[in-house]
Amino acid sequence: MTTAPTTDALLHDLFRAALTAVTADTRLPAALPRPPKGRTVVIGAGKAAAAMAKTVEDHWPGPLTGLVVTRYDHDLPTERIEVVQASHPVPDAAGQDAARRIADLVQGLTADDLVLCLISGGGSALLALPAPGITLEDKRTVAKALLKSGADIGEMNCVRKHLSAVKGGRLAALAHPARVVSLLVSDVPGDDPSVIASGPTVPDPTSFADARAILVKYGITPPPAVAAFLEAAADETPKPGDPRLAGAITTIIATPQDALEAAAALARDRGYTPVILGDAIEGESREVAKVHAGIARQVARHGQPAAVPAVILSGGETTVTVRGQGRGGRNVEFLLALAVALDGQPGISAAAFDTDGIDGTEDNAGAILRPDTLARAEAMGLDAKAFLANNDGYSFFKALGDLVVTGPTRTNVNDFRVIVIDRG
């Protein structure tokens, strides 16, 4: 069997290759539009916003001004584009103020002006300007409930759009008649621009009725002001065909598939057969883990769908319906469930990371799983199944010393999962 240090190094190298493929300085320069006759105003929101803003400054041939908002500790030094930091995943006053200022920046422009919008995952919480009649605390209450409910990112962002003054195409409508060019880093399964950061510059196909139905589906009782606003449905988001958004151009510059393909290329170079299961895998983390375990076993036992040695790769965004009181994000939940399902099978190691460097709300990007993980845990008196029942993957892997802390990566193409199968 491949020794643990060698396999650990491979897992880390695959993650680094995936990240390098989707950074702003790798992907953004070639996508920049031509400069306008008039002003260039740069706006943006997301975990990659500061890195994207700095890359624009480094490559833009003319004058520009602007403001972007990113998560705390995700900033970078810039000279012409202001970077504001705010809270994620639950919005705060700093995000609200930044969103208001961004909305002000794009109004009063002409058809000769350019609004360059830099959007990445996390932007929905960071660009937090409530619709009239709704308070920031109302939005925070709904956001917390959705995060615990098991709702997927599309459902959460549908609700967010309909409680916002800038999401769901409203920001592009405010910028009309300026030319709006949006460059997106996708963190959503399927790479739907209307879902990425709740699509502030993209027409919204969802409705107030959809938002109400999502809250009902997950048994969420919103604050009275939110319930009344959704029921009134007085000001629907801009829909496809809206003339204010007719000239808007949207380009996705980095995707989960880009990251997976880069990792697959490295695996192949290292002598492993890569198998990409998909870039848009969703579902409960622990259920997704069971499926991955079954595929890994099939490879190990029967050489299908790839001969050993092999690397299984997948991306997307799983969910966790929180029932316990533990600490943990969806990636450590996936790994803990995978450990239970594999039950220490020799020759199989794995890692799961959030590509933004933060798994859930903790300080780790993810963790590493080895064939001896359960044995080491048992020797320490740790019951993996009990930790899983308590949604406490963070504490489990922390006790073992197997958390991976990268710090902010300043990109975000969602989850990155890798399983290495060697000869046991």
FIDO-67409 format. One record per residue (C-alpha): z, x, y; residue in three letters. Coordinates in pm, whole numbers, padded with zeros to 5 digits, always signed. Last residue first. Layout:
ZXYALA
...
//
This chain:
-00044-00417-00247GLY
-00402-00339-00150ARG
-00423-00407+00219ASP
-00442-00739+00402ILE
-00394-00726+00780VAL
-00324-01056+00956ILE
-00402-01091+01325VAL
-00321-01363+01576ARG
-00413-01359+01946PHE
-00295-01655+02151ASP
-00432-01748+02491ASN
-00710-01581+02685VAL
-00480-01459+02962ASN
-00510-01150+03180THR
-00259-00972+03397ARG
-00104-00794+03096THR
+00252-00870+03206PRO
+00510-00667+03013GLY
+00423-00533+02671THR
+00730-00626+02467VAL
+00676-00652+02091VAL
+00964-00802+01892LEU
+01032-00637+01557ASP
+01382-00497+01606GLY
+01511-00706+01316LEU
+01763-00891+01532ALA
+01489-00946+01792LYS
+01263-01093+01523PHE
+01513-01363+01433PHE
+01633-01424+01791SER
+01278-01487+01912TYR
+01187-01705+01614GLY
+01458-01954+01702ASP
+01297-02295+01667ASN
+01622-02409+01498ASN
+01450-02505+01173ALA
+01274-02168+01183LEU
+01604-01981+01219PHE
+01742-02173+00923ALA
+01435-02094+00714LYS
+01461-01723+00797ALA
+01827-01699+00691ASP
+01963-01376+00841LEU
+02248-01204+00654GLY
+02136-00854+00749MET
+02015-00775+00397ALA
+01837-01112+00399GLU
+01651-01013+00714ALA
+01542-00682+00565ARG
+01413-00861+00256ALA
+01236-01124+00467LEU
+01056-00861+00677THR
+00961-00637+00384ASP
+00592-00733+00376PRO
+00575-00680+00753ARG
+00564-00923+01047LEU
+00521-00799+01404ILE
+00623-00979+01722ALA
+00503-01159+02033GLY
+00441-01083+02399ALA
+00814-01052+02460ASN
+01023-01135+02767ASP
+01084-01504+02692GLU
+00939-01819+02846THR
+00671-01894+02588GLY
+00535-01567+02453ASP
+00475-01353+02763ILE
+00225-01067+02756GLY
-00064-01275+02893ASP
-00243-01231+02560THR
+00027-01426+02377ASP
+00084-01227+02063PHE
+00088-01270+01687ALA
+00121-00989+01436ALA
+00070-00962+01064ALA
+00128-00759+00750SER
+00019-00834+00394ILE
+00019-00569+00121GLY
+00305-00708-00082PRO
+00395-01079-00062GLN
+00732-01110+00107GLY
+00761-01487+00090ASP
+00414-01550+00232LEU
+00510-01901+00349ALA
+00847-01798+00493VAL
+00694-01502+00676ALA
+00413-01722+00808LEU
+00668-01970+00943ALA
+00843-01683+01123LEU
+00510-01553+01250LEU
+00398-01889+01388PHE
+00734-01949+01558GLU
+00711-01597+01703VAL
+00372-01693+01845ASN
+00470-02040+01972ARG
+00754-01910+02184GLY
+01116-01864+02092GLY
+01478-01918+02175ARG
+01680-02159+01966GLY
+01824-02505+02028GLN
+01628-02696+01767GLY
+01381-02985+01780ARG
+01109-02834+01997VAL
+00763-02954+01903THR
+00580-02624+01909VAL
+00212-02600+01994THR
-00077-02379+01894THR
-00326-02238+02139GLU
-00648-02074+02035GLY
-00715-01747+01860GLY
-00772-01616+01510SER
-00823-01292+01323LEU
-00798-01205+00953ILE
-00833-00835+00874VAL
-00951-00715+00537ALA
-00894-00437+00287PRO
-00956-00616+00054VAL
-01271-00819+00002ALA
-01357-01109+00228ALA
-01373-01488+00192PRO
-01242-01439-00071GLN
-01130-01117-00242GLY
-00951-01312-00514HIS
-00582-01229-00492ARG
-00539-01064-00152ALA
-00814-01264+00021VAL
-00690-01592-00124GLN
-00334-01500-00026ARG
-00443-01438+00334ALA
-00619-01776+00339ILE
-00309-01956+00218GLY
-00088-01776+00467ALA
-00322-01871+00751HIS
-00297-02237+00647VAL
+00082-02221+00635LYS
+00092-02053+00976ALA
-00113-02333+01133VAL
+00154-02573+01008GLU
+00432-02365+01161ARG
+00256-02336+01493SER
+00189-02709+01522GLU
-00179-02768+01591GLY
-00464-02585+01759GLU
-00721-02324+01662ILE
-00984-02260+01929ALA
-01110-01906+01869ASP
-01178-01949+01499GLY
-01118-01799+01156LEU
-01261-01460+01248ILE
-01280-01252+00930VAL
-01294-00875+00973PRO
-01370-00640+00682THR
-01156-00332+00728TYR
-01281+00026+00739GLY
-01138+00131+01074ARG
-01470+00072+01253ASP
-01477-00280+01112ARG
-01130-00345+01249ALA
-01245-00216+01589LEU
-01541-00454+01595ALA
-01322-00744+01487ALA
-01079-00672+01771ALA
-01362-00683+02024ALA
-01496-01003+01868GLU
-01154-01168+01888LEU
-01112-01082+02256ALA
-01455-01214+02352ASP
-01389-01529+02147GLN
-01073-01596+02349PRO
-01289-01608+02662THR
-01376-01401+02968ALA
-01619-01458+03258ILE
-01642-01836+03256ILE
-01879-01925+03538THR
-01858-02230+03765THR
-02100-02307+04046ILE
-02030-02587+04295ALA
-02335-02741+04459GLY
-02278-03098+04344ALA
-01901-03093+04397LEU
-01894-03304+04713ARG
-02177-03518+04571PRO
-01953-03649+04286ASP
-02182-03655+03983GLY
-01907-03574+03735PRO
-01585-03732+03864LYS
-01359-03645+04157PRO
-00996-03740+04078THR
-00894-04104+04127GLU
-00706-04215+04440ASP
-00526-04547+04395ALA
-00424-04528+04031ALA
-00137-04769+04113ALA
+00013-04719+03766GLU
+00009-04342+03792LEU
+00178-04350+04132PHE
+00441-04602+04021ALA
+00531-04405+03709ALA
+00549-04083+03911VAL
+00776-04237+04174ALA
+01000-04386+03904PRO
+01054-04051+03730PRO
+00860-04025+03402PRO
+00964-04176+03068THR
+00809-03953+02804ILE
+00769-04101+02456GLY
+00498-03858+02356TYR
+00219-04114+02323LYS
+00346-04309+02625VAL
+00316-04004+02849LEU
-00032-03940+02713ILE
-00137-04303+02770ALA
-00038-04286+03137ARG
-00251-03975+03187ALA
-00551-04135+03016ASP
-00516-04446+03234ALA
-00510-04225+03543PHE
-00845-04091+03430SER
-01016-03798+03261THR
-01371-03667+03322PRO
-01259-03435+03605ASP
-01523-03255+03810PRO
-01445-02881+03846VAL
-01292-02694+04142THR
-00922-02747+04063PRO
-00990-02756+03686GLY
-00645-02820+03538SER
-00575-02445+03510ALA
-00856-02435+03252ILE
-00903-02799+03144VAL
-01211-02889+03349SER
-01365-02552+03262PRO
-01361-02642+02888ASP
-01329-02311+02700ASP
-01310-02486+02359GLY
-00943-02405+02309PRO
-00793-02313+02646VAL
-00707-01977+02803ASP
-01039-01916+02974SER
-01076-01658+03251VAL
-01272-01838+03521LEU
-01494-01739+03813LEU
-01549-02029+04056SER
-01823-02031+04319VAL
-01791-02291+04595VAL
-02057-02304+04868ARG
-01899-02468+05171ALA
-01972-02837+05238PRO
-01715-02921+05095HIS
-01394-02715+05057ALA
-01166-03021+05020LEU
-01387-03153+04739ALA
-01362-02815+04567ALA
-00982-02842+04579LEU
-00987-03199+04446ARG
-01181-03108+04133GLY
-00905-03205+03889GLY
-00633-03019+04076LYS
-00563-03010+04451VAL
-00341-03306+04550ALA
-00177-03323+04210SER
-00008-03585+03990LEU
-00330-03691+03821HIS
-00436-03338+03745LYS
-00098-03255+03588ARG
-00125-03547+03346VAL
-00467-03433+03223CYS
-00335-03077+03217ASN
-00065-03162+02967MET
-00309-03346+02743GLU
-00562-03064+02746GLY
-00291-02806+02682ILE
-00159-02981+02372ASP
+00144-03210+02377ALA
+00426-03094+02148GLY
+00688-03272+02358SER
+00897-02982+02487LYS
+00644-02859+02743LEU
+00557-03217+02840LEU
+00919-03297+02926ALA
+00959-02984+03136LYS
+00637-03056+03328ALA
+00738-03418+03395VAL
+01071-03313+03546THR
+00910-03034+03747ARG
+00652-03274+03888LYS
+00924-03515+04006ASP
+01116-03219+04150GLU
+00807-03123+04350LEU
+00808-03470+04499THR
+00553-03746+04454ILE
+00456-03987+04733GLY
+00139-03799+04824PRO
+00008-03591+04532ALA
+00211-03284+04445PRO
+00088-02936+04539LEU
+00163-02699+04252ALA
-00098-02429+04206LEU
+00127-02211+03988LEU
+00176-02469+03713ALA
-00197-02534+03674SER
-00292-02173+03736GLY
-00119-02054+03421GLY
-00449-01963+03261GLY
-00706-01816+03495SER
-00895-01911+03809ILE
-01052-01703+04084LEU
-01225-01922+04346CYS
-01479-01764+04579LEU
-01528-02004+04870VAL
-01846-01907+05049LEU
-01950-02005+05402ASP
-02296-02097+05531ASP
-02247-02465+05438ALA
-01954-02474+05678THR
-01577-02442+05647LEU
-01319-02676+05800GLY
-01097-02689+05493GLN
-01078-02406+05239VAL
-00780-02224+05392LEU
-00568-02539+05432ASP
-00583-02615+05059ALA
-00487-02254+04987ILE
-00188-02285+05222ARG
-00071-02603+05049ARG
-00111-02440+04709ALA
+00091-02138+04822ALA
+00371-02360+04954ASP
+00389-02555+04628GLN
+00384-02238+04422GLY
+00672-02094+04625ALA
+00860-02425+04596ALA
+00864-02410+04215ASP
+00647-02507+03919PRO
+00766-02501+03556VAL
+00547-02276+03341PRO
+00545-02058+03553HIS
+00709-01984+03888SER
+00551-01830+04197ALA
+00412-01505+04335GLN
+00182-01485+04637VAL
-00103-01233+04661VAL
-00281-01199+04996GLU
-00644-01089+04978ILE
-00740-00815+05223ARG
-00539-00510+05113GLU
-00416-00568+04758THR
-00122-00429+04560PRO
-00079-00602+04223LEU
+00124-00910+04129ASP
+00220-01031+03781HIS
+00598-00996+03826ASP
+00634-01365+03920TYR
+00328-01564+03818ARG
+00019-01560+04036THR
-00101-01720+04358VAL
-00418-01618+04540VAL
-00491-01593+04913LEU
-00799-01509+05114GLY
-01003-01292+05343THR
-01341-01126+05308LEU
-01569-00876+05476PRO
-01867-00727+05292GLY
-01973-00538+04980PRO
-01716-00682+04735TRP
-01643-00445+04443HIS
-01288-00314+04488ASP
-01172-00622+04676GLU
-01303-00846+04397VAL
-01123-00632+04138THR
-00799-00663+04336LYS
-00835-01041+04345ALA
-00902-01059+03971MET
-00596-00848+03894ALA
-00385-01067+04123ALA
-00519-01391+03973ALA
-00482-01295+03606ALA
-00170-01505+03551LYS
-00325-01791+03740GLY
-00438-01913+04079ALA
-00721-01845+04316GLY
-00864-01826+04663ILE
-01115-01592+04825VAL
-01275-01695+05153VAL
-01607-01535+05240THR
-01738-01621+05585ARG
-02096-01685+05691GLY
-02436-01575+05569LYS
-02294-01556+05218PRO
-02245-01256+04987PRO
-02425-01277+04651ARG
-02212-01391+04362PRO
-01977-01172+04154LEU
-02029-01204+03778ALA
-02104-00838+03702ALA
-01780-00730+03868PRO
-01556-00973+03673LEU
-01554-00874+03306ARG
-01411-00526+03257THR
-01211-00499+03581ASP
-01073-00848+03522ALA
-00950-00777+03171THR
-01097-00957+02870VAL
-01228-00681+02643ALA
-00933-00453+02714THR
-00697-00719+02582LEU
-00869-00751+02243ALA
-00886-00375+02199ALA
-00516-00347+02283ARG
-00432-00614+02026PHE
-00635-00440+01757LEU
-00467-00109+01840ASP
-00120-00263+01810HIS
-00195-00410+01467LEU
-00354-00083+01354LEU
-00051+00116+01467ALA
+00180-00118+01277ASP
-00035-00074+00966THR
-00011+00303+00989THR
+00366+00291+01058PRO
+00421+00046+00768ALA
+00246+00256+00505THR
-00071+00119+00353THR
+00000+00000+00000MET
//
